[in-house]
Amino acid sequence: MVSAMGGLLFGYDWVVIGGAKPFYEKFFNITQSPSLQGWAMSCALIGCLFGAITSGIFSDKFGRKRLLIFSALLFVVSAIGTGSTSSFNLFIFYRILGGIGIGLASNLSPMYIAEVAPAKTRGKFVSLNQLTIVIGILLAQIVNLMIAEPVATTATDADILASWNGQWGWRWMFWAEIIPSGLFFILMFFVPESPRWLMQNGYENKASKILKKIGGAEYAKTEISNVAKTLTSSVKKVGARQLLKPELRPILIIGIVLAAFQQWCGINVIFNYAEEIFEAAGYGVSDILFNIVVTGSVNLIFTFIAIYTVDKLGRRALMLIGAGGLAGIYAIMGLAFYFSISGWPLLLLVVIAIGCYAMSLAPVTWVVLSEIFPNRVRGAAMAVATVALWSACFLLTYTFPILNETFGTSGTFWLYGIICFLGFIFTLKKLPETKGKSLEEIEEELIK
């Protein structure tokens, strides 16, 4: 749970900006510039990319624990700075700094958990990372709702700018993150290092002690033997050339495609651009903040379904349900926007889409990514997949205002529906089932 707090900060930092958006945009006078609006929302992803790239290099060198502690520190600094500045450029700088924290945590938290958890419960434990992500999302949404004062439907941009929300409310939304990020920073000092990383770096005795605490002496002996076998395999060094070797290339492609697909399935635009989406559905600012909390609650509830089913139904089945389900939902949602259907029917479709995503693509993608890569290259390969994920997320977040203006909301969601259909086909043809297998068994099956 402590290591999964990286997911909580990831979720909180990623979504808090959505609630602050109607207010900081007026403060920085960017309401008439779609490109600056997109930049403010997506700039953190530049940091995410940098964090994801460096996480592979530094986590293999310094360990998972130290990098998670560093990510917690970045969240603290970002929360303080983003809420304190009155300069748009500094606002961007602190958002990028927080993005580096997200990039590190999003890569390292699920990887650390996968390396610690026993095979039979690994799916559940890695899914805890997604659970804390959605708790972080819901926490940010509730905090935003509690901080923001009610906004009259007749309020103009000037009225909002002059209000408490426009001057101070959005700042407190960011400052509230100091509490969970500070807690994460302190608690991470009490968490042990990954036993698989310890083995990889020659600390077998330390690894054995940790594994004995997890599953007893016999479990530790078996795991030490299995890990030692994979570490003496043909893959000797970690680097780009090794990742592109014929035996590793297909696994890397699966990881990259699934990581990008998790973002380009389109759900995150609902969280990041809730204002535009619910405004198009006929809701005012105060109603929008409440609806965001509704969607966050659904996100949380359906994540529990994923935790219960991921080790029963399996990873592949849930990924197929998510991809196929979203393709159908987006087809109907596009029609609703096209025929100007507003109010609760559209809110219901949004809720169903979020529920479908929360029980499938959201948690299971991280489970699969944490499992499929071989021990010796896991840090580097996971970093490549996470870079693909955040690159896709940047493109998704930056392009939504442009796509929305060009094709309309209906056309944009139809485009996401086509992407989900293609994701369904890829998953059906390429993704193997990994439930109930040790990381070493998965490696033996995938490395032919």
Salt bridges, closest charged atoms under 4 A:
ASP13 OD2 - ARG95 NH1 3.38
GLU25 OE2 - LYS21 NZ 3.04
ASP60 OD1 - ARG64 NH1 2.97
GLU115 OE2 - ARG64 NH2 2.75
GLU115 OE2 - ARG378 NH1 3.37
GLU223 OE1 - ARG196 NH2 2.65
GLU275 OE1 - LYS21 NZ 3.44
GLU276 OE2 - LYS21 NZ 2.75
ASP311 OD2 - LYS124 NZ 3.95
ASP311 OD1 - ARG315 NH1 2.74
GLU371 OE2 - ARG122 NH2 3.09
GLU371 OE2 - ARG315 NH2 2.45
GLU440 OE2 - ARG196 NE 3.23
GLU445 OE1 - LYS437 NZ 3.00
